[in-house]
Amino acid sequence: MNAYEMDPTELENEPDLDAVFGEFPNLQTPNLYLRELTEDDAADLLAVFADEEVTRFYDLYAYASEDEALELIDFFTESFEVERSIRWGIARKTDDRIIGTCGYVWLRRFRGEIGYELHRALWRQGIMKEALAAIIQFGFELLRLNRIEALVMVENTASAALLRSLGFQEEGVLREHDYFKGQFHDMRCFALLQRDWQARQSQT
């Protein structure tokens, strides 16, 4: 084996990307559908992103039109097609209407970063925790990630608390890591390792 060949034992741990990125991987939890977004979801998605409190900690301003929501859906679709990221629409099983999104912002070998948002009227009801638990399981079991990361603005204490409740550990503050809305922002770096997730699962 030369320096440019991969160890066969490493190949055994590689994800089957054709299986993951073939047909969109719709998921279910006890109360939620995590599914592919379509153009029919634009109005509901706009209701989420039109709220300045939802976009407060994001690299975007509140949406003002359904066209912006359609552009976002197209972006998520294209990112999935080129195997760059996966974004699920979050819908309650009671009506299957989109109330937020969650997913992997980027995916690299054995690593991925999650992102998420939820309609403000539904904050602090355990909805996002239920959704994230499902995509974390998907990441470790199907994508075979070893490490899942999340970056949150230091001011976003609610998001930090959510991540901690899922077992993420804060690894430090990345000073002036992101630039948006005219200024630099410090970001807290959180991470969850597969072995730590497995240990938590064995305790439940």
N, C-alpha and C positions, 0 to 999 in steps of 0.2 A: 504493500500500500504506500503510494507516494504522498507527499505533503498536501496534495490537492484533492485527494480522495477522502470521502467521508467514511468514518468507522461504521461497519455494518450494524453494530449495536446501537448507534445513533439513529440509523435509518428506521429501526423498529419503533422509535419514539416519535417519528415525524407524523404530522397529521395528514390525513387523506383529504387534501384540499379540493379535489374534484367532487368528493362526497359532500363536503361542507359548503362549497360555493356553487354546486350544481343547481339544484332547486332550492329556493329560499327556505331556510330552516325555521318554519313557524313553530312556536313553543306554546305550552299551556301551563298555568299554575292553577291552584284551587279556585282563584277568583278572576284570573286575567287571561286574555289572549295576548301573546307577543307575536306580532305578525308583520308581514310585508306591507309597507305603505303604498297606496295607490292614489291616483288623481282624485278619486271619490272622497278621499280623506282630507282634502285641502282645506275645506271650511273648518273642520274640527281642529286641524293643526294650526290654522290661523288663530283660533280662539286661545290656544296655548301660547303662541309666540307673540301675540299682540299685547301681552301684559308686560309692562316695563319691569315689574318685580321678578318675572320669570327670566328675562334677559339681562337682569342687573349684573350678574357675574359672568356674562358671556361676551364673546368677541362679535357681538352683533347688537343692533338696536331693535326695539320692538317693531314687529311687522305691521304694515298698514294696509296690505292688500292680499287677496287670495293668490295673486300671481307670485308673490314672494314665497308663499307656502308651496306652490307648485314647483318652483325652482328648487326648493329644499328637498322635496320628494325626488325630483330628478337627480339631484346631487347624491342622495343616499343610494338610489338605484344604480347609478353609474359607478359609485365607489364599490358596491357589492360586485358588480359585473367584472371589475378589474381586480377583484380579490384584495382590495385595500382595506375595507372595513365592512362591518355589519351593523345596521341600525334597525331595531325593531320598533314598530308602533305599539304602544300600550293601549289596550282596550279592555274594559270590564266585560265579563261574560253576560251581564244583564242586558247590554244593548249593543256591544261590539263597536262603539264609537271611540275614536282616538282621544285619549286624555293626556298623552305625553309620548316620549320616546326614550329609548335607552339602547346602548350598544357599545361596540368597540370602535373607538375613534381611529385607531391604527392597530395593525397586527404585524409583528415581526417574529422571527424564529424564537419560539418559547415565551414570547412576551406580548402583552397587549395593554392598551389603555382604554378605560371605560369612560363614557359620558352619558348624561341623562338630564331630563327635565320633565316637569309634571305641571298640569293645570293648577293654578294657585288655590282654587277652591277645594282641592283634594290633598293639600299638603298635610303632613303629620297624621295620616290615617293608615300608615303601614303599606301603602300601595307600592311605593318605589322600592321599599325593602324587599317585598315579595318578588317584584320584577327583577331586581338586581341579583337576588339569590339564584334565580333561574339562569340568567346569562352567565353568572360566575360558574355555575355547574357546567354549563355548555362549554365555557372556555377551558376549564380544566379537563373535562372528559372527552369532548369532541375535537377541540382545537389543540388539545394537549399542551396547553400553556403551563409554564412553571411559575410565572409571575404575572399578576394583574395589577396595573397601576392606575392611579387616579390623581389628577392635579386639581386643586380647588383654591380659589382666592382665600387669603388669610381671613378676610372678613366674612366668608361664607361658613359660619359656624354650624348651621343646620346640616349642610352637606358633609362637613367633617364628622359630625356626630353620627350621621347615617353610616358612613364608611366604617367608623369604629364599631358600630353595632353589628357589622357584617364580618368583623375580624381583621379589618385592615389596620396596619400599624403606620403611624406617622413617622417618616424617615427624616424629616427636616423641612426647612423653608428654602425655596429657590428664590433668591432675591432678584427682583425686577426681571423675572423669567419671561413674562408675556407682555406684549405691548398692544393695547387696543383702547379705543375710545379716548385717544389723545394722551395716554400716559402709560408708564410701566407699572406692572403689578407683581407683588410678591405672591408666590404660589406654594401652598403646602403640598408636599409629595407623600402620598399614601401608597402602600403596596400590600398585597396578600399573596403569599407563597402557596404553592400547591400542597406542600406537606403540612402547613398550618391549617389550611382549609380542610384537609383530610382528617386532621386531629379533631377539629371542631365537629365534623360530621360524625365521627365515631362516638362523640359524647352526647349526641341527640337521639 
